[in-house]
Amino acid sequence: MTDLITFWGCELNSSNKENTWAPGRGGQLESTLDDSDEMMLTLSQACVGASAKENEWNVVDVQTRGRTGNAVQHTIMQLKRSSIPHCQLSILLTTEATFKLVQGESSKVVFVCIEF
């Protein structure tokens, strides 16, 4: 099993309200993985960008599959530039996950760390 941690992030805003992460191989990481490796996504932090409206709530949901394969969707963050511009997270995902900006126009960046 390969010990590898890399950085990945996505931006959600009014023109890009969804972003999907899917475990898989490819790109620059392909040569560092072996057949026993399982890709996991660990969400570690999130923040709104400097262009976010001062008093606007930016709410992000994640949609993924539960243990039995059923679709589940939960709110994972509610951020406001004027009072809660960032948050620490500790969420582990092992199946495809779609992040959705369900409220707000200007949530800028969701930072996550992928750990294998």
N, C-alpha and C positions, 0 to 999 in steps of 0.2 A: 504494500500500500504506500502510495506517495503522500508525503506531508507537503502540502502546497497551499498557500494562502495568497489570494490576489484581490485586487480592488475593482469593483464595478459600481457604476452609478447610473441613474436615469433621471431625466427631467420631465416633470408633469406640469402642463400649463394649459391655457385656454385652447390652444391649437393642437396640443398633444396630451389628451386626457387619459390615455392608457399606455402602459408599457408592459410587455410580457417577458419574463425570464423563464427559460426552459433548460433543465439540466440536459447536458449532452456534450458531445465531443466536437472538436473542430477548431480551426484557427490556430493561434500560437500555443494553446494549452495541449493540443492533441498529443504531441510527442512526450509530454511530461506525465501522462496518465497511463496506468496499466489496467488490465481487465478487472481487477479487484477494487478499483477506486469508485467511490460513490460521490457524486457532486451534490453539495448542500449549499444552500444560500442562507447566510446568517445576516439578518438586518441588524445593523449596529447603531445607526444614527440617521436622523433626518433633519432638514432645515428648510426654511423658506428663503428665497433670494432677496437681495436688496431692493428689487423692483416690485416686490409684493406690496399690495395695498396695506396701509398701516393697521386698519381695524377689521380686516376681512379674515374670516375663518377659512382655512384651507384644510379640507378633510380628505384623507386617503383611505380607501378600502383595498384589501387584497382578496382576490378570488383564487381558490386553489381546490384541491381534492382532499377529502378527509381520509381517515384510515380505511373506511369501507369503500372508497372510490366515489362517494357522493360529493357533489359540488358544495363548497362552503364559501361564504363571503363575510368578512368582518372588517370593521373600522379599526385601523391600526395606529392612526395619528390624527390629531386635530391641532393645527398650528396657526398662530396669529403673530405677525411681525411685531406688533406693538407690545405683546406680553409673553408669548410663548414662541419664540422664533426657531427653536430647535428642541429636539428631544433625543434621549438615549433609548435604544430598543434592544431587545434580546429575543428575536424571533427566528426560529430555524425552519426552513422549508426544504423539502426533498423532492417535491413534484412541481410541475409547471405552475407558475403563479403570475397573475395579472394584477398590476397595481393600477388603481383607478382614482383619478381626482374627481370626487363626487360633489364637492362644494368648493367654490373659490375659483378665481381666474388666474392667479399668479403664483401658485406654489412652484418654486423653482427647481429644487434638487432633492432627490431622495438618494442618500448615500448608503450603500450596502457593501458588505465584505463577503466574498465567496470563499468558503473553506472546504477543502477536499479531505 
